[in-house]
């Protein structure tokens, strides 16, 4: 069965069920391989890169000033839409949280207009969909790779959507490339740190650190759901276009919903 979303003008020999457009920052080295591992049969991924935004980590006021700003995103979407994907998933999470739900919706509509009506799945909306599927656990903890201003924007987003953030930890990587160096040991330790009393669900944002393959073991150890952004955004993109394949090995949400 072919997928929904924006229907391509031709039937692709490999992506005969769906073509997924993936938009990432130029420095991101994790989204592409993690999402490739999630592809169901007959689904192909097609990546376009945006130039990096230089957020100075030595000055928090300047860092905050550059939140929510993407360089040449419009051009990257134009290039990506040329291959006629059924949907575009955004592999850059911080911008989707800045400014709350209203700003996220404005961003989504802008991207869809640029793409000629191809639907777009943002990490922010994907996380909300995932939390809904889990019965809206009200008390969450959040792990990010970011500096405090970005952490605050993310925390504010979830709180404005009705969730109580009991703990948040930013790993404060100095550069975008450095985010991808986060080891399983560091990520596991950080998740254990934010798993304070009362937390019902762990949320990990920041698309350039690799946690997809750690989720299943984390959930067993913690006895609660763990939502990691690359898995959740790709999962939500598939579901949005009617592909219901269960994705095994990447956590209870992708496997059961």
JOKA-V962301 format. One record per pair of residues at least 24 apart in sequence whose ideal C-beta (glycine too) atoms are under 10 Angstrom apart, sorted by the first residue. I is the first residue (numbers start at 1). J is the second residue. D is the distance in Angstrom with one decimal. If there is no record, write none. Layout:
{{I,J,D} {I,J,D}}
//
This chain:
{{1,42,9.0} {1,242,7.7} {1,243,8.3} {1,244,9.5} {2,42,8.4} {2,86,8.3} {2,241,9.2} {2,242,8.7} {2,243,9.3} {3,40,9.9} {3,42,9.0} {3,43,7.7} {3,86,5.0} {3,87,7.9} {3,237,9.8} {3,238,7.9} {3,240,9.1} {3,241,4.0} {3,242,5.3} {3,243,5.1} {4,86,7.1} {4,87,8.6} {4,119,8.7} {4,240,7.8} {4,241,4.5} {4,242,4.2} {4,243,8.5} {5,85,7.8} {5,86,3.5} {5,87,4.4} {5,88,9.2} {5,117,9.8} {5,118,7.1} {5,119,5.3} {5,121,9.7} {5,237,8.7} {5,238,9.9} {5,240,6.9} {5,241,3.7} {5,242,7.8} {5,243,9.4} {6,81,8.8} {6,84,7.3} {6,85,7.4} {6,86,5.9} {6,87,7.2} {6,88,9.2} {6,112,9.2} {6,115,7.9} {6,116,7.7} {6,117,5.8} {6,118,4.3} {6,119,6.4} {6,241,8.7} {7,84,8.4} {7,86,7.1} {7,241,9.8} {8,83,8.3} {8,84,3.9} {8,85,7.6} {8,86,7.0} {8,118,9.7} {9,84,6.2} {10,84,7.6} {12,42,9.0} {12,43,9.9} {12,44,6.9} {12,46,9.9} {12,83,9.0} {12,84,8.7} {12,85,10.0} {13,44,9.6} {14,42,7.7} {14,43,8.9} {14,44,5.1} {15,39,9.2} {15,42,6.9} {15,43,6.2} {15,44,3.5} {15,45,8.5} {15,46,8.1} {15,83,9.2} {15,84,9.8} {15,85,8.4} {15,86,8.4} {16,41,9.3} {16,42,5.0} {16,43,8.8} {16,44,8.9} {17,41,7.5} {17,42,3.5} {17,43,5.3} {17,44,8.9} {17,86,8.7} {17,238,9.7} {17,241,9.2} {17,242,9.5} {17,243,6.6} {17,245,9.1} {18,42,7.3} {18,43,4.9} {18,44,7.8} {18,45,9.7} {18,85,7.8} {18,86,4.5} {18,87,7.5} {18,237,9.1} {18,238,7.7} {18,241,5.8} {18,242,8.7} {18,243,6.0} {19,43,7.6} {19,44,5.5} {19,45,7.9} {19,46,6.0} {19,83,6.5} {19,84,6.8} {19,85,4.4} {19,86,5.8} {19,87,8.6} {19,241,10.0} {20,44,7.0} {20,45,4.9} {20,46,7.0} {20,47,9.5} {20,85,5.9} {20,86,6.9} {20,87,6.2} {20,88,7.8} {20,89,6.2} {20,121,9.3} {20,234,7.5} {20,237,6.1} {20,238,7.7} {20,241,8.4} {20,243,9.3} {21,45,8.0} {21,46,5.5} {21,47,7.9} {21,48,6.9} {21,76,9.9} {21,77,8.4} {21,79,9.7} {21,80,4.6} {21,81,7.1} {21,82,9.7} {21,83,7.1} {21,84,8.9} {21,85,3.4} {21,86,8.2} {21,87,6.8} {21,88,3.9} {21,89,7.1} {21,90,9.5} {21,115,7.9} {21,118,7.1} {21,119,10.0} {21,120,8.7} {21,121,10.0} {21,237,9.1} {22,46,6.7} {22,47,4.7} {22,48,7.4} {22,49,9.6} {22,80,8.0} {22,85,8.6} {22,87,9.9} {22,88,7.5} {22,89,5.7} {22,90,8.4} {22,91,5.5} {22,230,9.8} {22,233,9.2} {22,234,8.3} {22,237,8.9} {23,47,7.8} {23,48,5.6} {23,49,8.0} {23,50,6.7} {23,70,9.2} {23,73,7.4} {23,76,6.0} {23,77,6.7} {23,79,9.8} {23,80,6.2} {23,88,5.9} {23,89,7.3} {23,90,5.2} {23,91,5.9} {23,92,7.0} {23,111,8.1} {23,115,9.6} {23,120,8.4} {24,48,7.6} {24,49,5.7} {24,50,7.2} {24,76,8.7} {24,89,9.6} {24,90,8.5} {24,91,4.0} {24,92,6.4} {24,207,7.2} {24,208,8.6} {25,49,6.9} {25,50,5.4} {25,51,7.9} {25,52,5.4} {25,53,7.6} {25,70,8.0} {25,71,8.8} {25,73,9.5} {25,76,9.4} {25,91,7.7} {25,92,5.3} {25,94,9.8} {25,95,9.6} {25,176,6.5} {25,207,8.2} {25,208,7.6} {26,50,6.3} {26,51,5.5} {26,52,4.9} {26,53,9.8} {26,71,8.7} {26,72,9.3} {26,76,9.2} {26,176,8.6} {27,51,9.4} {27,52,4.9} {27,53,9.6} {27,175,7.9} {27,176,3.9} {27,177,5.4} {27,178,9.6} {27,179,8.4} {27,180,8.3} {27,208,7.1} {28,52,8.8} {28,91,6.3} {28,92,7.2} {28,176,7.2} {28,177,9.1} {28,179,8.5} {28,180,7.7} {28,207,6.2} {28,208,4.8} {28,230,10.0} {29,176,9.4} {29,177,7.6} {29,179,9.2} {29,180,5.0} {29,208,6.8} {29,210,9.0} {30,91,8.6} {30,179,8.0} {30,180,5.4} {30,182,9.3} {30,206,9.3} {30,207,6.5} {30,208,4.9} {30,209,6.5} {30,210,4.9} {30,211,9.1} {30,212,8.6} {30,230,7.0} {31,89,8.9} {31,90,9.6} {31,91,3.7} {31,92,8.2} {31,93,9.8} {31,207,5.0} {31,208,7.1} {31,210,9.5} {31,229,9.1} {31,230,5.7} {31,233,8.7} {31,234,8.9} {32,91,7.8} {32,230,9.6} {33,210,8.1} {33,212,9.2} {33,230,9.5} {34,91,9.1} {34,207,8.4} {34,208,10.0} {34,210,6.3} {34,211,8.7} {34,212,4.6} {34,213,8.3} {34,228,8.8} {34,229,9.6} {34,230,4.5} {34,231,7.3} {34,233,10.0} {34,234,8.0} {34,250,9.0} {35,89,7.4} {35,91,7.3} {35,207,9.5} {35,212,8.7} {35,230,6.1} {35,231,8.6} {35,233,8.2} {35,234,4.9} {35,237,9.0} {36,234,9.7} {37,212,7.1} {37,213,8.1} {37,230,9.5} {37,231,9.4} {37,234,9.5} {37,247,9.1} {37,249,8.9} {37,250,8.2} {38,212,7.7} {38,230,8.0} {38,231,6.6} {38,233,9.9} {38,234,4.9} {38,235,7.5} {38,237,9.7} {38,238,8.2} {38,245,9.6} {38,247,5.5} {38,249,9.6} {38,250,6.8} {38,254,7.6} {39,234,8.5} {39,238,9.3} {39,245,9.5} {39,247,9.3} {40,238,7.1} {40,243,6.3} {40,244,9.3} {40,245,4.0} {40,246,9.1} {40,247,7.5} {41,245,7.9} {42,243,8.9} {42,245,9.4} {43,86,9.0} {43,234,9.8} {43,237,9.9} {43,238,7.4} {43,241,9.5} {43,243,6.7} {43,245,8.2} {44,83,9.5} {44,85,9.0} {45,85,8.8} {45,89,8.7} {45,234,8.5} {45,237,10.0} {46,79,9.9} {46,80,6.8} {46,82,9.6} {46,83,5.1} {46,84,9.4} {46,85,6.0} {46,88,9.4} {47,76,9.7} {47,80,7.9} {47,91,8.2} {48,73,9.5} {48,75,8.9} {48,76,4.5} {48,77,7.2} {48,78,8.8} {48,79,5.1} {48,80,3.7} {48,81,8.8} {48,82,9.2} {48,83,8.9} {48,85,9.7} {48,88,8.6} {48,91,9.8} {49,76,6.3} {49,79,9.0} {49,80,9.4} {49,91,9.6} {50,74,9.2} {50,75,8.1} {50,76,4.5} {50,77,8.8} {50,90,9.9} {50,91,9.6} {50,92,7.3} {51,75,8.8} {51,76,8.3} {52,175,9.5} {52,176,6.0} {52,177,9.3} {53,92,9.4} {53,94,9.4} {53,95,8.7} {53,176,8.7} {54,175,9.4} {54,176,9.0} {55,94,9.0} {55,146,8.9} {55,147,7.7} {55,149,9.0} {55,150,8.2} {55,175,9.4} {55,176,8.4} {56,147,9.6} {57,146,9.3} {57,147,5.8} {57,172,7.5} {57,173,8.0} {57,174,5.1} {57,175,7.5} {57,178,9.5} {58,147,9.9} {58,174,8.7} {59,147,10.0} {60,147,6.5} {60,148,6.4} {60,149,5.7} {60,150,9.9} {61,149,8.4} {62,149,9.7} {63,146,8.9} {63,147,5.4} {63,148,8.5} {63,149,5.4} {63,150,7.6} {64,98,9.4} {64,147,8.6} {64,148,8.8} {64,149,3.8} {64,150,8.1} {64,152,8.6} {64,153,8.4} {65,149,8.9} {66,149,9.5} {66,150,10.0} {67,94,6.6} {67,95,7.4} {67,97,9.0} {67,98,4.9} {67,99,8.9} {67,146,9.1} {67,147,9.5} {67,149,6.2} {67,150,6.0} {67,152,9.6} {67,153,6.1} {68,94,7.8} {68,95,5.2} {68,96,9.0} {68,97,8.7} {68,98,3.7} {68,99,6.2} {68,103,7.3} {68,107,8.3} {68,150,9.7} {68,153,8.0} {69,95,7.5} {69,98,9.0} {70,94,10.0} {70,95,6.0} {70,107,9.2} {70,111,9.9} {73,107,9.4} {73,110,9.0} {73,111,7.6} {73,114,8.2} {74,110,8.6} {74,111,8.8} {74,114,5.5} {74,115,10.0} {75,114,9.3} {76,114,9.4} {77,110,9.3} {77,111,6.0} {77,112,9.2} {77,113,9.5} {77,114,4.6} {77,115,5.3} {77,116,9.4} {77,118,8.7} {77,120,8.5} {78,114,6.6} {78,115,8.0} {78,116,9.1} {80,114,9.6} {80,115,7.4} {80,118,8.6} {81,111,9.9} {81,112,10.0} {81,114,7.5} {81,115,4.4} {81,116,5.7} {81,117,9.2} {81,118,5.7} {82,115,10.0} {82,116,9.8} {84,115,9.9} {84,116,9.2} {84,118,7.8} {85,115,8.4} {85,118,6.2} {85,119,9.4} {85,237,9.7} {85,241,9.5} {86,118,7.5} {86,119,7.9} {86,237,8.8} {86,238,9.7} {86,240,9.1} {86,241,5.0} {86,242,9.2} {86,243,8.9} {87,112,9.9} {87,115,9.4} {87,118,6.6} {87,119,4.9} {87,120,7.2} {87,121,6.2} {87,236,9.6} {87,237,5.1} {87,238,8.4} {87,240,6.0} {87,241,5.1} {87,243,9.6} {88,112,8.3} {88,114,9.6} {88,115,6.0} {88,118,5.7} {88,119,7.3} {88,120,4.8} {88,121,7.2} {88,122,9.7} {88,237,8.0} {89,119,9.7} {89,120,7.7} {89,121,4.7} {89,122,8.4} {89,123,8.5} {89,126,7.9} {89,230,9.2} {89,233,5.2} {89,234,5.9} {89,235,9.6} {89,236,7.8} {89,237,4.1} {89,238,9.0} {89,240,9.1} {90,120,6.4} {90,121,6.8} {90,122,5.1} {90,123,6.3} {90,124,9.1} {90,125,9.5} {90,126,8.9} {90,207,8.8} {90,233,7.0} {90,237,9.2} {91,123,8.1} {91,207,5.0} {91,208,8.7} {91,229,8.7} {91,230,7.1} {91,233,7.0} {91,234,8.9} {92,122,9.2} {92,123,7.7} {92,206,9.5} {92,207,6.0} {92,208,8.8} {92,229,9.7} {92,233,9.8} {93,122,8.3} {93,123,3.9} {93,124,7.4} {93,126,9.1} {93,127,8.6} {93,144,8.7} {93,145,9.7} {93,146,9.5} {93,150,9.6} {93,154,8.2} {93,204,9.7} {93,205,4.8} {93,206,6.1} {93,207,5.3} {93,208,9.3} {93,229,5.1} {93,230,8.9} {93,232,9.8} {93,233,7.7} {94,123,8.7} {94,124,9.8} {94,144,8.1} {94,145,9.1} {94,146,6.4} {94,149,9.9} {94,150,5.2} {94,151,9.7} {94,153,7.3} {94,154,7.3} {94,205,7.5} {94,206,7.2} {94,207,8.8} {95,122,8.5} {95,123,8.9} {95,124,9.1} {95,150,9.7} {95,153,9.5} {96,120,10.0} {96,121,9.7} {96,122,4.2} {96,123,4.9} {96,124,3.9} {96,125,7.6} {96,126,8.8} {96,127,8.9} {96,154,9.5} {96,157,8.4} {96,205,9.1} {96,229,9.6} {96,233,9.2} {97,122,9.1} {97,123,7.7} {97,124,5.4} {97,127,8.9} {97,142,10.0} {97,144,9.5} {97,146,10.0} {97,150,8.0} {97,151,9.8} {97,152,9.9} {97,153,5.4} {97,154,4.6} {97,155,8.9} {97,156,8.0} {97,157,4.2} {97,158,8.2} {97,205,7.3} {98,124,9.3} {98,149,9.3} {98,150,7.8} {98,152,9.9} {98,153,4.7} {98,154,8.4} {98,156,9.0} {98,157,7.9} {99,153,7.6} {99,156,9.0} {99,157,8.3} {99,160,9.9} {100,124,9.1} {100,153,8.6} {100,156,6.7} {100,157,5.7} {100,158,9.9} {100,159,9.5} {100,160,5.0} {100,161,8.3} {101,125,8.8} {101,128,8.2} {101,157,7.1} {101,160,6.4} {101,161,6.2} {102,160,9.2} {103,153,9.8} {103,157,9.0} {104,128,9.2} {104,157,7.6} {104,161,9.9} {119,237,8.5} {119,240,6.3} {119,241,7.3} {120,237,8.9} {120,240,9.4} {121,232,9.7} {121,233,6.1} {121,234,8.4} {121,235,9.4} {121,236,5.2} {121,237,4.2} {121,238,9.1} {121,239,9.1} {121,240,5.8} {121,241,9.1} {122,233,7.7} {122,236,9.0} {122,237,9.9} {123,205,6.8} {123,206,9.4} {123,207,7.2} {123,229,5.2} {123,230,8.7} {123,232,7.3} {123,233,4.9} {123,236,8.7} {124,154,9.0} {124,157,6.3} {124,158,9.1} {124,161,8.9} {124,205,9.0} {124,229,9.7} {124,233,9.4} {125,233,8.9} {125,236,7.0} {125,240,9.1} {126,227,8.9} {126,229,7.6} {126,230,9.8} {126,231,9.4} {126,232,4.9} {126,233,4.4} {126,234,8.3} {126,235,7.3} {126,236,3.6} {126,237,7.4} {126,239,9.3} {126,240,8.9} {127,154,9.8} {127,157,8.9} {127,158,8.0} {127,161,9.1} {127,163,9.7} {127,203,6.4} {127,204,9.9} {127,205,7.6} {127,227,6.3} {127,229,7.2} {127,232,5.9} {127,233,8.2} {127,236,8.3} {128,157,9.3} {128,158,8.7} {128,161,6.2} {128,162,9.8} {128,163,9.2} {128,232,9.9} {128,236,9.1} {129,232,8.0} {129,233,9.8} {129,235,8.6} {129,236,5.0} {129,239,7.5} {129,240,8.4} {129,253,9.7} {129,257,9.3} {130,201,9.0} {130,203,8.7} {130,225,8.4} {130,227,5.2} {130,229,9.8} {130,231,9.1} {130,232,4.9} {130,233,9.3} {130,235,7.3} {130,236,6.9} {130,239,9.8} {130,251,9.6} {130,253,5.4} {130,254,9.0} {130,257,8.0} {131,158,8.7} {131,161,8.4} {131,162,9.6} {131,163,7.2} {131,200,9.9} {131,201,7.0} {131,203,8.2} {131,225,9.0} {131,227,7.5} {131,232,9.4} {131,253,9.4} {132,257,9.6} {133,225,9.6} {133,232,10.0} {133,235,9.4} {133,236,9.5} {133,239,9.0} {133,252,9.9} {133,253,6.3} {133,256,8.5} {133,257,4.5} {134,200,8.7} {134,201,6.5} {134,224,9.6} {134,225,5.5} {134,227,8.2} {134,252,8.3} {134,253,6.6} {134,256,9.6} {134,257,8.1} {135,200,9.3} {135,201,9.7} {135,225,9.8} {136,161,9.6} {136,162,7.7} {136,163,8.0} {136,200,9.5} {136,201,9.4} {137,163,8.1} {137,164,9.8} {137,199,8.7} {137,200,3.6} {137,201,4.2} {137,202,9.9} {137,203,9.9} {137,224,8.0} {137,225,7.2} {137,227,9.9} {138,162,7.3} {138,163,6.1} {138,164,5.8} {138,166,9.9} {138,198,9.7} {138,200,6.8} {138,201,9.0} {139,163,7.5} {139,164,5.0} {139,165,8.2} {139,166,5.3} {139,167,9.6} {139,196,9.4} {139,197,9.6} {139,198,5.2} {139,199,5.7} {139,200,4.9} {139,201,7.7} {140,164,7.2} {140,165,5.9} {140,166,7.0} {140,167,8.6} {140,168,9.1} {140,194,9.4} {140,198,10.0} {140,199,6.6} {140,200,6.8} {140,201,4.9} {140,202,7.3} {140,203,5.4} {140,224,10.0} {140,225,9.7} {140,227,8.8} {141,165,7.1} {141,166,5.6} {141,167,4.2} {141,168,6.9} {141,169,8.0} {141,191,8.2} {141,193,9.0} {141,194,3.9} {141,195,6.3} {141,196,6.6} {141,198,9.2} {141,199,4.5} {141,200,9.0} {141,201,7.7} {141,202,5.4} {141,203,7.1} {141,204,9.5} {141,224,9.6} {141,226,9.9} {142,166,9.2} {142,167,7.4} {142,168,4.4} {142,169,7.6} {142,170,9.0} {142,194,7.1} {142,199,9.9} {142,201,9.8} {142,202,7.9} {142,203,4.8} {142,204,7.6} {142,205,6.6} {142,206,10.0} {142,227,9.8} {143,167,9.0} {143,168,7.7} {143,169,5.6} {143,170,8.2} {143,171,7.5} {143,182,9.8} {143,187,7.5} {143,190,5.4} {143,191,6.0} {143,193,8.7} {143,194,5.9} {143,195,9.9} {143,202,7.0} {143,203,7.3} {143,204,4.5} {143,205,7.4} {143,206,7.9} {143,209,8.8} {143,211,8.3} {143,226,9.4} {143,228,8.9} {143,229,10.0} {144,168,7.0} {144,169,7.2} {144,170,4.7} {144,171,7.0} {144,172,9.0} {144,173,9.6} {144,179,9.7} {144,190,9.5} {144,203,9.2} {144,204,7.8} {144,205,5.3} {144,206,5.2} {144,209,9.1} {144,229,9.7} {145,169,10.0} {145,170,7.0} {145,171,4.9} {145,172,7.8} {145,173,5.0} {145,176,8.9} {145,178,8.4} {145,179,4.3} {145,180,9.1} {145,181,10.0} {145,182,6.7} {145,187,9.7} {145,190,9.7} {145,204,9.2} {145,205,8.2} {145,206,3.8} {145,207,9.1} {145,208,6.9} {145,209,5.2} {146,170,4.8} {146,171,7.7} {146,172,7.2} {146,173,7.7} {146,179,8.6} {146,205,8.2} {146,206,6.3} {147,171,9.6} {147,172,5.6} {147,173,8.5} {147,174,9.1} {148,172,8.0} {150,205,9.1} {150,206,8.7} {151,205,9.4} {154,203,8.7} {154,205,6.0} {154,206,9.1} {157,205,9.7} {158,203,7.4} {158,205,9.8} {163,200,9.6} {163,201,8.7} {163,203,8.8} {164,198,8.6} {164,199,9.6} {164,200,9.4} {165,194,9.7} {165,199,9.5} {165,203,8.8} {166,194,8.1} {166,195,9.4} {166,196,5.6} {166,197,8.1} {166,198,5.6} {166,199,5.3} {166,200,8.9} {167,193,7.7} {167,194,4.1} {167,195,7.8} {167,196,4.9} {167,197,9.8} {167,198,9.4} {167,199,6.7} {167,202,9.4} {168,194,7.0} {168,203,9.2} {168,205,9.9} {169,193,6.0} {169,194,5.1} {170,205,9.9} {170,206,8.8} {171,206,8.1} {171,209,7.6} {173,206,8.5} {173,208,8.6} {173,209,8.1} {176,206,9.9} {176,208,6.3} {177,208,8.0} {178,208,9.0} {178,209,9.7} {179,206,6.3} {179,207,8.6} {179,208,4.1} {179,209,5.2} {179,210,9.6} {180,207,9.8} {180,208,5.0} {180,209,6.5} {180,210,7.1} {181,208,9.6} {181,209,8.4} {181,210,9.8} {182,206,8.8} {182,208,8.7} {182,209,4.2} {182,210,7.2} {182,211,8.1} {183,209,9.5} {183,210,9.2} {184,210,8.3} {184,211,8.2} {184,213,8.3} {184,214,5.7} {184,217,9.3} {184,218,10.0} {187,211,5.3} {187,214,6.2} {187,218,8.7} {187,228,9.3} {188,214,6.7} {188,217,8.4} {188,218,7.0} {188,221,8.4} {191,215,9.7} {191,218,5.9} {191,221,9.0} {191,222,7.4} {191,226,7.1} {191,228,9.9} {192,218,9.0} {192,221,8.4} {192,222,8.1} {195,221,9.3} {195,222,5.8} {195,224,7.9} {195,226,9.6} {199,224,7.1} {200,224,6.2} {200,225,8.0} {201,225,4.9} {201,226,7.6} {201,227,6.6} {201,253,9.8} {202,226,4.4} {202,227,6.9} {202,228,8.7} {203,227,5.0} {203,228,8.3} {203,229,8.2} {203,232,8.7} {204,228,4.4} {204,229,6.3} {204,230,9.2} {204,231,9.4} {204,232,9.1} {205,229,4.9} {205,230,9.9} {205,232,9.4} {206,230,9.5} {207,233,7.7} {211,250,9.9} {211,251,9.8} {212,247,9.9} {212,249,9.0} {212,250,5.6} {212,251,8.4} {212,254,9.3} {213,249,7.5} {213,250,7.4} {213,251,10.0} {214,250,9.6} {214,251,9.4} {215,249,8.7} {215,250,5.7} {215,251,3.9} {215,252,8.6} {215,253,8.9} {215,254,8.5} {215,255,10.0} {216,248,8.8} {216,249,5.9} {216,250,6.7} {216,251,5.8} {216,252,8.2} {216,254,9.6} {216,255,8.3} {217,251,9.8} {218,251,8.2} {219,251,5.9} {219,252,5.9} {219,253,9.4} {220,252,9.9} {224,252,9.5} {225,251,7.1} {225,252,5.8} {225,253,6.3} {226,251,6.0} {226,252,8.5} {226,253,8.9} {227,251,7.4} {227,252,9.8} {227,253,6.5} {227,254,9.6} {228,253,9.7} {228,254,9.8}}
//
